[in-house]
């Protein structure tokens, strides 16, 4: 009994194997047949598209030939296209060029849709008729001109006789006038003598008046000198009053959440703030902005109201100096409703190689969104204009000037630039301060890798929802079915 059960099991296994082999063979056959049919359909589709393009080209040429023979018409754009046609048919291109040349006989008063070969002979005949009419009119006008010329000559001859008679009368009148002129000249001599005496008296009076005016001018010059001194004293006092640095922070941290990664600030759409602006975070206890230390950097991501916006922390502070509500924020490259202008001295050296790095600093300022309004050189020349619209004048460190003790002209130029900036109310900051803001922005917007990697740049990701299980069909079979279906849709009438 057990032996018979084993034979049944072996028979079942053999039958299963045979069925599995036949299934695999059938699947391979179906896959090969499907691939062959897909290639055939693709070639048929390409052939159909090629024949369609040829038919469309022939239809376009037939329509153009009908328009040339007067059936239908061409627009101005189609006329312009005939001279630059690149259809690929040399014979058709020659026909189009000849047609465009022949249609040039029509005048601009003929519409493009009425320009064709049947209308050309009639147009030329009408043009010849018009020329004949114009020629006849010109001949009649020439006859009239000759008649008018003869009449004008006769009139001129009579006018000459009248002119000769007038000349004789004028000669007689001239003799009478010359006699009268001699009498008037004698009278003028007497008048000149009297005028000379009167002139001498006027000269004496003018000399007296000039002396009086000179004395008044000298008095006014003395008054001008006194007033100029008063103005200079007032200007110096004004410069002293404006020498204080009035630059201040621009906003505050309102709230900190999400483990210190996101904050809200008290600036918003009413302050003309836009997303992407970067601010440095300064401790709330700092009172002097020029010497304050930037402990973190934030970047605006969303405007929440007139005076409220959300920002993400792009440069995190040290653990002992966290961001807290009430901290101040400041950006030297942003101001409400206008683009910040910055002026640079050309004595800035940021890499301590004893060579100016003004070009590099200018590029960094422009990349941060501000405008370089002027570059002041130590030789006295400058690019751009320094005025009250400039927000900062950036100069090199005082230590770098002390090293150039022999270059007194350079030190004088820097001092003159500072005095001019102070007079315009421009804030003067050292190059290291501007560089600190620029470096903070550059470092905060990049993610270092390798040995400089930072853990805060790779926060743990949230768990994702479980994906649905894939179907049991192979991807290549699915793609093949989709291509066959698309080809069948194209081939359907």
C-alpha positions, 0 to 999 in steps of 0.5 A: 500500500505504501509503495503504491502511494509513493508511485502516485506521488512520483507521478504527480510530481512528474506531471507537475514538472511537465506542466511547469515546463509547458507553462514556461515554454508557452510564456516565452512564446507569448512574450516573443510573439508580443515583441514581434508584433510591437516592432511591426506596429512601430514600423507601420506607425512610422510609415503612416506618419511619413506618408501623412507628411508627404500628403500634407506637403503635396496638399500645401503645394497644390493650395499654393499653386491654386493661389498663384492661378487665382483660386483663393489668395495669399496673405502678406505673411505667406508672400514674405515666406515665399522668398525664404522657403526651405521646403526641400523641393528645389523645383517648388522653390524656383516656382515660388521665387519666380512667383514672388518676383513676378508679383513684385510688378503689382503696386502696394495698392493691390492686396496680397490676396489679389496678386496672381498670374491671371490678374497680372496682364490686366494690371500691366495693361491698365498701367500702360494706359495710365502712363499714356494718359499721364504722357498726354497730360505732360505734353499739354502742360509743356505747351501751356508752359511755353505759352506762359513763358512768352507772356512772361517775357513780354511783361518783363520787357515792359517792366524794364522800360518802367525801371529805366524811367524810375532810375532817371527819377532816382538820379535826380532825387539823389542829387537833391539828397546829397545837397541836403546831406551836406547841410545836415553834416554841418549841423551834426558837427555842432551837435557833436561838440555839445555832446562831447561837453556833456560826456565829460560831465557824465564821466566825472559823475560816473567816476564818483559813483564807481568810487561809492560802489567800490566802497560798498563792495568792500563792505559786502566782502567783509560781511561775506567773510564774517558770514562764511566763518559763521557757516563753517563753525556751524558746519563743524558743530553739525559734523560733531553732532552727526558723528555718532553712529545711529545704526540700530537693529531692525527687529526682534525674535518674537517666538522660538519653536520646533527645538529652536529650528524655526522662529517668528520675527516682528517684521512682515509685509507692511515692512516690505519684507520678502522671503529669502532675506537673511538676518543675523541674530544678536543678543538682546543685551547688546547695546552697541551694534558695531561691536555686537557678535552675531550668534546665529543666522536666520532666513525668512521663509514665510510672511504671516502678517503685516508685522509677523514672519516665519524664519528658519535657523540656517546657522545655529548658535552655540549651546550656551548662547541659544536663541530666545524671544527678545533677541535682536535681528539685523542685516546690513543688506536689507532696508524696507522698500529700497536696495541698500547701497554700500561704498568701499575703500580700496585699502581692504585686505581680507586675506592678509596678503598686503594686497587690496581685495576690494573686487572680491568684497564687491562681488560678495556684497552684490551676491548678498543683494546689496549695491556697490554705489562707490569705490573710493581709491586712496589716490583720490579717484573714485568710481560711482558717487558717495552721497546721503543715500549710501548706508555704509562706508567700509574701510580697512582696519586702522592697523593696516594703515599704521603699517604704511607710515611712509604713505601719508597721502593714503592716510590723508585720503582715508581720513578725507573719505571718512569726513565726507561720509560723516558729513553725509550721515553715512555709517562707517564700519570696518572691513572685518565687520562686513566680512563677518556678516558675509561669511555668516551668510555664506556658511549658513546657506551651505552644508559641509560634508566630510570631516566638517559635517554637522549633525544639525544639517541631517535631522532624522526623517519622519517615518513614511507610510508603508508602500503598497505591494507590487503586482505579480506581473514583470515590469517589462511585460507591463511596459510592452502591453502599454506600448501595444495599446498605444500603437493600436489606438494610433492605428484605429481609423 
